[in-house]
Every structure is written in structure tokens, then in C-alpha cells.
Amino acid sequence: MIKRRAVTAALKALLESTGRPVGLGRMPQAQPPYFILYDVDTSVSGAPFADDNEDISIVYQVTTVSGPDSTVQSSTGSLDQAEFWADKAREAILRRDPATGQWASVLIVAGAKVMCRELETEPGGTSDATDGIISYVQRFRFDLTPA
């Protein structure tokens, strides 16, 4: 059985490789920009507790949050900043090496092999003009099989 917690930890580490902090289901203890990682949906191909060879499909939401720069008075978040970091998240998760076709960023999950990574939906940016916070939502599907 593939441990979902191990997949979440691997994806968190992959997002952290962009240089920004990641919170699991909540904002991290950091100034924006940052990512919030949510486990949205999980499905298995059969009896996951009875068969050690079951595949799993997990959907995660990556919310990119931009915001004011604490060192600049009257600054606010911006759609440009949110899109920049959303692009970085998408690149970390989906980019492939053009020469080999392999994933450019390794997603290491003990006991499992990642078969598929895909952008499931991208609602995009939302803003709250009253507090200067901009967020950008993307959902990714990961299909894994036991290694």
C-alpha cells in the first residue's frame, strides 16, 4: 500500500525546492509569497488494504499566495507575483527534460513509482483588494504504483 503521507511529504519537498515555504493545509509561518498544499482527493484501483500492489491517484491543490513586502511600506501582493510563483510550482511539478523526456524534478516516494503528473485544473488568480493578498489556485493529479 502506498502511504499518502509519504506522497504529501515528497510533494512538499519538491515545492520547497523553488525557494519558497510550503504550508500543509494552512499558511506557513513565513511572509508571502508562499505555497499552501492541500490533499483534495484520493482514489485507488481496488482493495488498498488487502493488496500491496494497488495503484493510487491523488489530487493536490497548490495555492500560491502573494502579499505585501514587510520591508516596503504600503506594498501589496500582485497578480504578477502570484503568477510568477504559480509558474514556478507548475515548472517544478510538470517540467520534463527535453532530451530524455524524464521529469526534470524528481518526486521520490518510498515504495512507489510516480507514473503520471498532470495539471487537473487551474482556476487561476483571485484577489482581495482590501488586504492586498492575491492567491492563485492549481490542482495536480499524481498517479503512483508500488515500486
N, C-alpha and C positions, 0 to 999 in steps of 0.2 A: 504494500500500500504506500502510495506517495503521500508524504506529510505536507499538507498545505502550508503549515507554519514555515517549513524549510523553503518553500517556493516564495513566500512573502519576504523572508529574510534575504534571499538571493536577489529579488527584485529591488528591495530597499537598497542593498549594497550597490546594485547597478545604477540606480538613480543617484546615489550619493557620489558616484564617480564623476558626475557632472560638476561637482564642486559646491552643490547646494545641499542644505539639510533636508531631511525627509521625516515627516511625522506619520505614524501609523494610526490612521483614523482620527487624528487631531493635529492641530498645528504644533510644530516642533518648538522647543524653547530657543528660538532664534528670530532674528529680524528677517523680514522678507527681502528678496524673493526666496521662496522655499516650495517644496512639494508636500502634498498630503496624499498618502497612499491608502486606498480603501479596497478591501476584498468585497466584490459586488455579487458574484455568482460562482457556483461550482457545480459541475456535473461529472458523473463517472459513467463508464461504458457498461457497467454490470454490478457485481457484488463486491464493493471495495473492501469489505471487512473479511470476506471469505476467500478472496482470490488476490494473491500478491502480484498478479500480472495485469491488474486493471489500469486502463488509461484514465487520465483526469483532464478536465478542461476547466480553467479558472479565468474569470474576468476580473480585472482590477481597474479601478478608476484612479487616474493620476490627476490631481487638481494642482495646477501651478498657481501660486499666489504671488502677486507683485504688491509692492506697497511703498510707503514713504521711506526715504533715506534718513535715518536718525541723525545723520551728521549735517543734513541740509535743511534749514528752516523752511517751512511751508512747502516741502516737497510732497508729492503724492505718487501713488503707483501709476503705471501707464499700461495701455494695451500693448505698446511696443515691447516693454519689458516682459509682460506676461507671455506674449507670443515668442519672444526670444528664448525664454526658458522652456516653453512648451515644445519648441523646435528641438531644443537640447534633449529633452526627455524622449521625444519621438526618435531622434537620432540614436540615442543610447540603446533604446529598445529594438528598433527596427533596421538600423543601417547594416548593410552587408558589404563585405569586401568584394569589389567588382572583379578582382582577379580570380577569386576562389568560389564566390557565391556563399561563403560561410558568414555567420553572424560576426560583425565587427567587435561587438562586446559580448563576452562570454557570460552566460547565465548558468552558474554552477549550482545544481541541486543534488544533494547526496542521494544516491539510489535511483536517480531519474535522468532521463534524457529529454530535452525540450525538442519537440517535433515541429511546433508551429508557434510563431509570434505574429499577431496581426492587430491592426488598429480596427476595433469593432465599431466605434462611433466617436465622433468629435463634435460635440455641441458648440465648442469654441469658447469665446470670451464673454464674461459678464462683468458689469461694473456697478459700483455703488458710489455715485458722485459725492455723497455726503461724507464719506470717510477716506476716499482716495485709494481704496483697495480694488484691485482688478484680479479676477480669477479666470482660469482657462481650464476647461474640462476635456479629458480624453479618456476613453476606455479601451483597454487592450485585452485580447484573449491569448492565453497560453495553453497549448496542448502538450501534455507530458506523458511519457510511457516509462515503465520501470526499466532501469539500466541493466 
